[in-house]
Amino acid sequence: MVDMKSLQALFGGTFDPVHYGHLKPVEILANLIGLSRVIVMPNNVPPHRAQPEASSAQRKHMLELAIADKPLFSLDERELKRDTASYTAQTLQE
């Protein structure tokens, strides 16, 4: 049985740049299904598209600002530190 008090979600992407359309729908869904936390995980080298315009450091900073007043969200930087393409399945195995 799932402990609904600790239900969390992982939200990955390039977030180049992060915007309302990224965070608001996830926030609404999280509240509807009772998530305790949404872990935002930006990647450095996306496997499905061209390299982002903004640097990893810039995108990290934008995300920090965007979620600063949203306790539901936390930032996971592990994929930003990779120099190779990031796949969620690999990250979940860590």
FENJOFEN-V709798 format. One record per run of one state. SS is the DSSP state (hx for helix, st for strand, lp for the rest). FROM is the first residue (numbers start at 0). LEN is the number of residues. If there is no record, write none. Layout:
BEGIN
<<SS | FROM | LEN> <SS | FROM | LEN>>
END
This chain:
BEGIN
<<lp | 0 | 3> <hx | 3 | 3> <lp | 6 | 1> <st | 7 | 6> <lp | 13 | 6> <hx | 19 | 14> <lp | 33 | 3> <st | 36 | 6> <lp | 42 | 3> <st | 45 | 1> <lp | 46 | 9> <hx | 55 | 12> <lp | 67 | 5> <st | 72 | 3> <lp | 75 | 2> <hx | 77 | 4> <lp | 81 | 4> <st | 85 | 1> <lp | 86 | 1> <hx | 87 | 6> <lp | 93 | 1>>
END
